[in-house]
Amino acid sequence: MSESEIATYSQNDLYDFIEGATLLATGGGGPKDVARDFLKNSKVASVNTLSCLNVPDEMSIAYTAEIFAPSAIETKKDYTAALKSYEDLVSRMPGQLAGVLPAEVGAINGIVPAIIAGLTGSYLIADTQTDRSISQMDMGLFQNMVPYSYLNMLDDDGNVICQKSYPAGDMDAMVVEKDVAAAMDAHPELKGVGGFATYPMTGKDLKGYYSQSLLLPDTFDYARRIGACMKEADFESRIFSIVKEWLGSRYTPYRMFKGYLVNAKQIAENQDYGVADFISSDPLSNMGARVYYSNENMIAYYTLWVLVQTVPTPIEIAPMAIGPDAICYLLTSARYGQGYSFTNEAFTQDYGDPDFFRTNEIEFLGIPEPTLRRPDVIAAFKREITATMGAFGKTYQGTYIPIEQLQQGRIAIDIPKTTGSTRDKSSCLTLSGPHPEAVIRYTADGREPDENSPVYERPLPMEDLGGRILKAKPFHSNGLPGTTASIALPKE
C-alpha cells in the first residue's frame, strides 16, 4: 500500500461522521450522543481507512457490529464485546494486516468499527453495504452472495456467548441473524446489547465482493462530509449539494416539511416503536406531519389538524415518504451555533428533550435510496412499518412508493387558520398543487377523481365535508393524471 491510498481520519473527522450518519439514518444505527460518548471514552485519536480496491489480497478482515434496542444501549454504553469478538476472530500473524468492515452508515454501527480499528491498529474499510442504516442488522444485503462461515460473540469480559461454524459456501445470512438473536435471548444479563464479529475474509475476497457491486464506495466519507457541513453558517445548502452529488443526476433530495413537535409516544420493545406529531411552522396553516418509527424503519404522513369534538386532532392525508427512502431531521434554528441532526429517540422524555423540539423548528428532508429498492429490503421495511403502526392501533396496507412519486405533483390540502381561532364554522378547505397549469379535480364520496369529476375552483366549505372522504388529483395538459391526495374528514 502506498501512503496515497490511505486516508487518515482525525478524531474531529470521526465526530463529523457521527453527525452525518445520524442525519442519514435518523434513528437506525444508534443514538448520536451514545456514539459520541463511545468515541470520547475510547480515546481513539485517529483511524486509517482504505477503500476496498486498495486492500492487500492477504489482509485479514471481519465484519463487526453491535445489536441493541436504543433504550437498552442508553443503559449499557459499551462496545467492548464487539472489540473482543473481532480480536478473537481476525488472524494476526506477525506482519499480518487486518481490516474492520462496517456494515452501514449509522452513528453507533459506524463508529464502533472505527473505534475497533483505532484500538487494534487495523484499517477501517471505507466502503460499506449501504449508505445508511437498514433493518435486520444489514446481513440480508449479503444474502445468498457471500459465505459467512463463522460467528463469534463474546461478552465484555471475553466470555463466549456464541461461537459457531457454518458449512462451507453457506450464504443464508438470515441464519446468522437468528443465531445472534437466539444468543441474546439466552443471555439476559447482556440487557439487550451485544457485540459480535462475523464474515471472516481476506482482502482478495473483499475486492471480489466490491467488484460485484455489493459494497458502495466512499460511504464513510459521504457521511463525514455531511457532518462537517453542520459547522458552517449555510449548512443546509451545503448538505443538499453533497446529497445531490452523491445521488447523481437521476435523483434529488426533497425539503418536505417544516414545523414543530406537538407530541410523541414511544413503546419500548426489542426495536422501540414510536409515533410523533408535528404542526407546520407557517402560522396561517393547519398542515402537519406524523411519523411512525422503529429505528430506521419509518413512514411519514402529511396531516391536517382539525377540531374533533373541540379537540385539535391530526388527520392523515397521504404518505410523505416511506422507508427504505431516508426520512431525515435537521434542526434549522441552529443549536450551539451550528447545524444539528438527531434521532427519533430525541422526541421522548426518556432519551431527549421534547420541549426543545416544541419551540425549535425542525425540517424534514427526504432522500431517495435507489440502491435499497430491492424486493427483500423493501419487504423488511414494510414488515417493520406495519408492526410499528400496529403498536398504535393503525394499519398500513399500501405498497412502497418511491419518494419522487409522492413528492412530485403532490396536492397540498389545508385549512387556513382564521384570526384568533384555529377554525370556525366559516372555515374552508383549500387544495393547491405545484403546477399552476394543472387542473385539480376532486370527489367527496371516496371515489377516485377522473376527467369527469368537478374542477376545484375555490375553497370548499368545511360544513359541507364533515364525515366525508375527499380525494383530489391533478390533471396535466398532456392528459396524464398526477398522484391522488385523500383525507377522511371527521364529523363535527
Summary of the structure (lengths in Angstrom):
residues: 492
radius of gyration: 24.1
end to end distance: 72.1
largest distance: 81.6
contacts: 1726
relative contact order: 0.12
helix: 32%
strand: 31%
